């Protein structure tokens, strides 16, 4: 539906994305469920990771990771210790210099874990090590468990910070950035598209868009959980209320405003935008217009 959402590569509701950087030459574990010991390690591990993550074909050289980052930032990267063109620790250090790669979880593939390598990984904040002789299924599960543990800690930190904001008596004071953002979301997006401020779904949308503008997790299920925690309801109730508000607004908003926000993707045969399409479009338009000090669109 949304040309804006598609253009910016939003991944609402998708599984986390993992990328393997591993050279040729390592056979898979004979006990692996892939059952093809002639296939190299990276492909078998990639297949096992597919149960938990979105995956691409393994990258064979460290230098080849950069074109991949243009298309999509991975949530986890598994890097071979014996890459022929780059030291994995050096590569990880370079990746961490980018603000877009700060939340990537890193794992090292090695022939055999040693005390020296374990010490290096711990000092560099590496999330885990995978030995080529280990079962790829067990290795994939460990990667997923480590990523899930990090995500749970991050979610709790985000929710704690959001609760602090909301419970702060100064949160809605005039002149505060938070109030200006919330007011801007309402006046430049939600009201013009026809959302009813009295509906719970409108309040949930305001909070979800606010979290997105601040750069929080853009997976829709996670946003529902955040909103449910903050408003003391359930994720299912948040989703249902958001859907109702969007559908109600779509019936009463002007075709001109629908076209302004969603472009040529809007027509009677294509129906209403999904929750994820609607949110992604609202977030991008808010960034493009309100935050960049461009003229606000007509109300």
C-alpha distance (Angstrom), angle and dihedral (degrees) to the residues before:
residue distance angle dihedral
X1 . . .
X2 3.81 . .
X3 3.79 118.5 .
X4 3.79 88.5 -168.0
X5 3.78 93.9 54.0
X6 3.79 92.6 47.4
X7 3.78 93.3 47.5
X8 3.77 93.1 53.2
X9 3.78 96.5 46.0
X10 3.78 99.5 -124.0
X11 3.80 111.4 -175.2
X12 3.81 101.8 -159.7
X13 3.78 110.9 172.8
X14 3.83 96.9 0.5
X15 3.80 125.5 131.0
X16 3.80 116.9 -100.0
X17 3.78 114.9 -86.2
X18 3.82 124.3 -122.0
X19 3.80 128.4 -170.8
X20 3.82 125.8 -162.2
X21 3.81 121.0 -151.4
X22 3.78 105.9 -168.4
X23 3.80 133.5 139.0
X24 3.82 124.7 -129.0
X25 3.75 122.8 -91.4
X26 3.82 109.8 69.7
X27 3.78 119.7 107.4
X28 3.77 120.1 -141.1
X29 3.78 123.7 -106.9
X30 3.83 109.0 -80.4
X31 3.83 89.0 -135.7
X32 3.80 91.9 55.1
X33 3.78 117.3 121.1
X34 3.80 88.8 -127.0
X35 3.83 85.2 76.8
X36 3.80 96.0 -157.9
X37 3.78 110.1 108.2
X38 3.79 90.9 177.7
X39 3.78 89.7 66.9
X40 3.78 114.6 90.5
X41 3.77 123.5 -107.8
X42 3.81 99.4 -106.9
X43 3.80 95.3 57.5
X44 3.80 93.4 48.4
X45 3.80 92.0 47.3
X46 3.79 89.1 47.6
X47 3.80 90.2 53.8
X48 3.81 91.8 49.3
X49 3.80 91.6 48.6
X50 3.81 88.9 54.1
X51 3.81 88.6 79.5
X52 3.79 89.8 67.2
X53 3.82 108.4 18.7
X54 3.77 143.7 36.0
X55 3.80 106.5 -106.1
X56 3.79 141.7 -168.0
X57 3.77 130.5 -160.0
X58 3.83 110.3 -69.1
X59 3.80 116.0 -92.3
X60 3.79 112.7 -123.6
X61 3.82 102.4 -158.7
X62 3.79 130.5 39.1
X63 3.79 91.8 -129.2
X64 3.81 90.5 57.7
X65 3.81 93.3 67.8
X66 3.82 93.7 80.2
X67 3.84 97.9 72.0
X68 3.82 88.3 50.7
X69 3.80 91.6 56.9
X70 3.80 90.6 58.8
X71 3.79 90.1 64.1
X72 3.80 101.8 37.1
X73 3.80 137.5 -9.1
X74 3.82 110.4 -127.9
X75 3.78 122.0 -129.4
X76 3.80 91.1 -145.6
X77 3.82 133.4 18.8
X78 3.80 125.4 -162.2
X79 3.81 112.1 -159.6
X80 3.80 128.7 -170.9
X81 3.79 116.0 -124.8
X82 3.80 90.4 -140.7
X83 3.81 102.5 53.2
X84 3.82 108.4 154.1
X85 3.80 97.0 -137.0
X86 3.81 108.1 36.2
X87 3.79 143.2 25.1
X88 3.83 107.7 -112.7
X89 3.82 94.5 -138.0
X90 3.80 90.2 51.7
X91 3.80 90.1 49.0
X92 3.81 91.7 50.2
X93 3.81 90.7 49.2
X94 3.81 90.6 53.0
X95 3.80 92.0 48.2
X96 3.80 91.7 51.1
X97 3.81 90.2 57.5
X98 3.80 88.1 72.9
X99 3.79 115.4 81.6
X100 3.81 87.8 -143.4
X101 3.81 91.6 61.7
X102 3.80 100.0 46.5
X103 3.81 94.8 104.9
X104 3.81 97.1 46.4
X105 3.80 112.6 121.8
X106 3.82 113.4 -137.8
X107 3.81 130.1 -149.0
X108 3.81 128.9 -178.8
X109 3.82 124.1 -141.0
X110 3.80 113.1 -149.6
X111 3.78 141.3 168.1
X112 3.81 90.8 -120.1
X113 3.77 134.2 -9.3
X114 3.81 114.7 -113.4
X115 3.79 132.7 -175.7
X116 3.81 89.4 -112.8
X117 3.80 93.9 52.1
X118 3.80 91.7 43.8
X119 3.81 89.6 53.5
X120 3.81 91.8 50.5
X121 3.80 91.8 48.7
X122 3.79 92.4 48.9
X123 3.81 93.5 48.6
X124 3.82 90.7 48.4
X125 3.79 94.6 47.7
X126 3.82 95.7 -113.3
X127 3.80 110.5 169.2
X128 3.79 97.9 -141.3
X129 3.79 150.2 -31.6
X130 3.82 129.1 -114.7
X131 3.80 121.7 -159.0
X132 3.79 118.1 -148.4
X133 3.81 90.2 -130.5
X134 3.81 93.2 57.0
X135 3.79 123.8 97.1
X136 3.79 110.0 -88.4
X137 3.79 90.3 -142.2
X138 3.81 91.9 56.0
X139 3.80 91.0 43.6
X140 3.80 91.9 51.3
X141 3.81 90.6 49.9
X142 3.82 91.0 50.9
X143 3.79 91.1 51.0
X144 3.79 90.9 50.6
X145 3.82 93.1 46.0
X146 3.81 91.6 50.6
X147 3.80 91.3 48.2
X148 3.82 91.7 47.2
X149 3.81 91.2 50.0
X150 3.80 90.6 52.3
X151 3.80 91.2 47.1
X152 3.81 91.9 50.5
X153 3.82 91.1 51.6
X154 3.79 90.7 47.8
X155 3.80 92.7 49.0
X156 3.78 92.1 50.6
X157 3.81 90.6 49.7
X158 3.80 91.5 49.2
X159 3.80 92.6 48.3
X160 3.79 91.5 47.0
X161 3.80 90.8 52.3
X162 3.80 92.3 46.3
X163 3.81 91.5 49.7
X164 3.79 89.2 51.7
X165 3.80 90.5 52.3
X166 3.78 94.2 48.3
X167 3.80 95.2 44.6
X168 3.81 91.5 49.0
X169 3.81 108.3 105.5
X170 3.82 88.4 -147.2
X171 3.80 93.0 55.2
X172 3.80 95.3 99.1
X173 3.80 97.8 35.1
X174 3.81 116.6 133.0
X175 3.75 112.9 -92.3
X176 3.78 95.9 24.2
X177 3.81 114.7 132.7
X178 3.80 90.4 -130.8
X179 3.77 93.5 56.2
X180 3.81 92.2 45.8
X181 3.78 90.7 51.8
X182 3.80 93.8 48.2
X183 3.79 91.7 45.2
X184 3.79 90.9 47.8
X185 3.79 92.0 51.2
X186 3.79 90.4 52.3
X187 3.81 98.2 43.2
X188 3.80 100.0 39.8
X189 3.81 100.0 36.4
X190 3.77 121.2 9.8
X191 3.80 101.0 42.9
X192 3.84 96.1 42.3
X193 3.81 91.9 52.1
X194 3.82 90.3 51.3
X195 3.79 104.5 -103.0
X196 3.80 114.6 158.6
X197 3.84 110.3 -125.7
X198 3.82 89.6 -151.4
X199 3.80 93.3 63.1
X200 3.80 119.6 93.2
X201 3.80 90.4 -135.1
X202 3.80 90.8 61.1
X203 3.80 90.7 55.2
X204 3.79 90.2 47.9
X205 3.81 90.8 50.2
X206 3.79 90.7 49.8
X207 3.80 90.4 53.5
X208 3.82 94.0 44.5
X209 3.80 92.9 49.7
X210 3.81 89.9 45.6
X211 3.81 90.7 54.0
X212 3.80 90.5 48.2
X213 3.81 92.6 50.2
X214 3.82 87.7 54.1
X215 3.81 88.7 55.0
X216 3.79 100.1 -107.8
X217 3.79 125.6 153.1
X218 3.80 111.0 -52.1
X219 3.80 98.8 -155.9
X220 3.77 106.9 117.2
X221 3.81 96.6 -139.9
X222 3.81 89.6 52.6
X223 3.80 91.3 49.7
X224 3.79 89.9 51.1
X225 3.82 89.6 52.4
X226 3.80 92.4 48.3
X227 3.80 91.6 49.4
X228 3.81 92.8 45.8
X229 3.81 91.2 50.9
X230 3.79 92.4 49.0
X231 3.80 95.3 45.9
X232 3.83 96.8 37.7
X233 3.79 97.2 -118.6
X234 3.81 136.4 102.4
X235 3.84 128.8 -81.0
X236 3.81 89.1 -120.9
X237 3.82 90.9 55.0
X238 3.81 90.5 49.7
X239 3.81 91.9 50.4
X240 3.81 92.9 47.6
X241 3.82 93.5 47.6
X242 3.81 92.4 47.4
X243 3.79 90.7 49.8
X244 3.81 92.3 50.0
X245 3.80 92.6 49.2
X246 3.81 92.8 49.2
X247 3.80 93.0 48.5
X248 3.81 92.3 46.5
X249 3.80 92.1 48.6
X250 3.79 92.3 47.9
X251 3.79 91.0 57.3
X252 3.79 94.2 54.1
X253 3.83 104.2 31.0
X254 3.79 120.9 99.8
X255 3.83 119.8 -98.2
X256 3.80 86.9 -129.5
X257 3.81 92.3 60.4
X258 3.80 91.4 44.1
X259 3.79 89.8 52.5
X260 3.82 91.8 45.5
X261 3.78 92.0 55.8
X262 3.79 102.5 32.5
X263 3.80 103.5 26.1
X264 3.78 122.1 -160.0
X265 3.79 91.6 -14.2
X266 3.81 89.0 81.9
X267 3.78 120.6 89.6
X268 3.78 136.8 123.4
X269 3.81 93.9 -99.6
X270 3.82 93.8 56.3
X271 3.77 95.5 52.3
X272 3.78 128.4 -154.7
X273 3.82 123.5 -23.2
X274 3.78 117.7 -98.9
X275 3.79 118.6 -112.2
X276 3.81 91.8 -101.2
X277 3.83 93.3 47.3
X278 3.78 91.6 48.3
X279 3.82 94.5 48.3
X280 3.81 94.7 44.7
X281 3.80 91.1 51.1
X282 3.81 93.6 46.8
X283 3.81 91.9 49.8
X284 3.79 93.9 49.1
X285 3.81 94.1 46.8
X286 3.78 91.1 48.5
X287 3.79 90.6 52.4
X288 3.80 92.1 45.9
X289 3.81 96.9 46.8
X290 3.78 114.5 21.2
X291 3.81 102.1 29.7
X292 3.80 94.5 40.9
X293 3.82 91.3 50.0
X294 3.78 93.2 -119.6
X295 3.83 119.0 151.5
X296 3.77 109.1 -76.1
X297 3.76 116.4 -115.1
X298 3.78 120.4 -106.6
X299 3.80 120.1 -75.9
